[in-house]
Amino acid sequence: MTDYQFNPELDDRLRDFIARPGHFIADIGLVHALHLIPVVAVAEAFVVPIEDKKVIPVFTTAEALETFKQHISESLTYTNQPFLRLVEHLMTQEFDAIAFNLQPAGQDAANTTMLPREHLVAFLNRYTDVLNKLMASENETASDQDKYYLIPAFARTTADGEIARIFATLSKPTGESFVPVFTNLMSFAKWYQHQDFGLPFQEHGGLVLTWQLSELKAPSVGKNELDDVRGVAVDPLDAVDYEQAVILWQDLG
């Protein structure tokens, strides 16, 4: 009898994160899973020395844990632990990385990776902020203007040091252009993984903003280049009637 369990969904999300580095949906999918599903970790204070690094092991499968046990001499206690609470606790200690499903030297697996300490909190905070804004109950009932959306964009720095942004657009047969904006991850994933829309966006280093429409229309920092854009299209790949997805600038007040 053990005091822990494994959830295959967390391992699936971890594998997707490793297989698609820098992929917004894979990144946020892992963070979402880490909020909901505990990892298996060592109950005692324990680090694995790897070269000159101190590594904290955590596990998402029984196979990875059994392999680890076979290569250590210590008798340790393993428990389910919420990952974010574990990270918060570890930040008071000295360590260099958290290792998922640590393998013996010279071996690797599709669910083995390390999250370095110097990037860990920023990574978790970035995607947690997105999740909190999108999934808050008040966001679901907010008006079009006050709701937070996922908005694909490109940013550059001008010669005078100002941030300038351009946006992915969709065009009607009449030639009118609209910025696609998304209320949820599933709708955004359809666009982000579409070969004609999201794949070129990824290839050219696009970034995903979590903004209200007021910020899109009049940003607090930098400038948005929207001269030829008539408004936004909300969750356009879900729309049966494209016209119903469109919100014109003048209708935002």
N, C-alpha and C positions, 0 to 999 in steps of 0.2 A: 504494500500500500504506500502510495506517495502522497505528498501534500501539495501537489501541483498538477495542472492539466495544460495541454497544448491545444491551441485553436488553429486549424489549418488556414483560416482566412488571413490571419496575421502573417503566416509564412508565405502565402500567395502574394500578399502586398509587398513583402520584403523582396521576394524574387523579382517582382515587376520593377521595383525601385532600382535594384541592382542591374537588371537587364536594360533599363532605359534611363541612363544617367542624364540629369538635367531636364527630364520630361515632367512638365507641370502636373499632369494628371497622376503619374506614378508617384511623384514626390508627395503631393497632398493626400493621395490615397494611403500612403504609408503612415503619415502623421495622423490622419483620421483613425486608422486602425490602432495606432499606439495610444490614442486617447481612450479607446473603448476596450481593448484587449490587453491583458497583462502579459508580460514576458515571464520566462522562468529565469531566476537569478540566484546567486549564492546569498544565503541569509547572513553569513559572517562577512566581516571586512576581509576582502580577498582581491588580490591583483595578480595578473599573470605577467611576468617580465618577458618582454620580447625585444631583444637587442637592448637599446637604452630606454625603452618605453614601458610604462605601467599601464596595463590594459585590463578593463573590467569585462568579464565574459557574461553574455546573456544568451538565451536560447529560445528558438521558436519551434523546434522539433525534438522528439524523443531520441531520434537517431543521432542528432548532433550532440545532445547531452551525453548519451552513452559513449560516443567516441571520445569526448572530452574526459569523462571519468576514467577511461582506460589509460589515459596518459598523464594523470596526476597521482601523487601519492597521498595527498591530504584527504581526510574524511570530512566532507562538507555537507551542509544542509541546503537543500534547494526548495525555493518557494515561488509561487506566483507573486509578482510585484508590478503595480502600475508603473509604466515606464517613465512617465513625466515626474511622478513622485520620486522614483529612483534617481533620476537625473538631478532633481532639486537637492536631494540628500548628498549625492556624490560631489556636487559643486563645492562643498565644504571640505573635500578631501583632495589629495594629490593623485591625479591620474592623467593619462595622455589621450585615451580613446576608449570608447565602448565598442566591444567586438561582438557582433552577432554570429553565433554558431561557429566559434573559433575551432579551426582544424589544426591537426599536427603540422609541424614544419614540412614544407614541400607539398602539402595537399591543399586542395581548394574545393569549393562546392558552390552551387548556384545560389545558395542562401547565406553565404559567408561574406561579411563586409565589416569595415570599421568606420565609426563616426568619430572624427577627431574632436577633442574637447573644444578647440578654438572655433570650430564651426557649428558645434552641436546646438547651443542655445539659440543662436541666430536662425538656424534652419528650422527648429521647432517653433520658435516665436513667429517667424514669417507665415508659415502655413496655418498655425493656430489662429492668428489674427484674421486670415481670410475665412477660415471655417466659422469663427465667432461672428463675423459680420454677416456672412451669407445665411447662416442657420439660426440666428437669433429669432425668437418668436416675433419680436417687434419688426424685424425686417420683412417677414412674410406678410404682415398686414400693412406695411408702410405704403404710402402713395408712390406713384411712379417716380416722382422727383426725389423723394427721400430714401428710396430703396437702394441698397448696395448691389452692384452688378460686377461681374467679371468682364473686363474690357480689354481686348487685345490691342497692343500699341507697339510703336517703335520710338525710341528716344535717341536724341543726339545732343551734343553740346555745341552751341554756336560759337563764333569767334569771340564774342564778348562774354562768354562763360555762362550764357543762359541755357536752360534745358528746353529743347523744342521737341514736340511730339507729333507724330503723324499716326493715323489709325487705319487698321484694316477696314475695308468698306465692302458693302454689297450694293449692287446697282439694279434698279428696276429697268424694264425694257425701254422706258422713256429716257433713261440716262441719269435719273436722279440717284444720288448716292446716300447711303445711310451707314452709320457705324453699328456693327452687330454688338449687342450687349446681352449678357446672360445672367439669369436669376439663380441658376443652380449648376452643380457640377456635371450632371448628366447631359444637360443641354449644351454646356460648353464643350464637353468631351466630343460630342458629335461634330462640332465645328473644328476643334483642335486637332482631331485625328482624320479629318477629311482631306483627301489627297489634293484637292484644288484650293483649299482654304488654309487649314491648319498646318499641313506639312511644309508649304513654302514659308509660312510664318515662323515655324520652328527653325528652318534652315537659315533664315536671315536674322536670327537672334531677337525675335520678338519678345516682349515682356507682357505680363498679365497684370493689369491694374485692378484693384478692388475699390471702386469709386461710386459715389452718387452721381446722378446726371448733372447736378449743379456744378460739380468739380470738372466734369467733362466739358461743359459749356463754358465755364469761366474758372480755370485752375487757379489755386492759391499760390502755386509755385511754377515758374516757367510759363511756356505758352503752348497751346494746342492749335495745330494748323488744320482748320476745319472750313476753309473758305468755300469749298464746293460741296459741302455736306449739308443735307436738308434736315437731318435729325438722326434718330436711332431706330434700329430694328431689334425688338426684344425676342430672344429665343427664336430666331428666324427659321432654323431648321426643324423646329417643332410645329411651326404655323401651318395650318391648313389653308388659310387665306393670308397671304403675305401682307396685304393692306392692313389687316387687323394687328399685325405685329409692329407697325410703324408708329412712332411718335415724332411729330414735327417739333422743331425748336420752339416755335411760337406757342405750341400747346403746353409747354412746360412752365410758362409764366415767367 
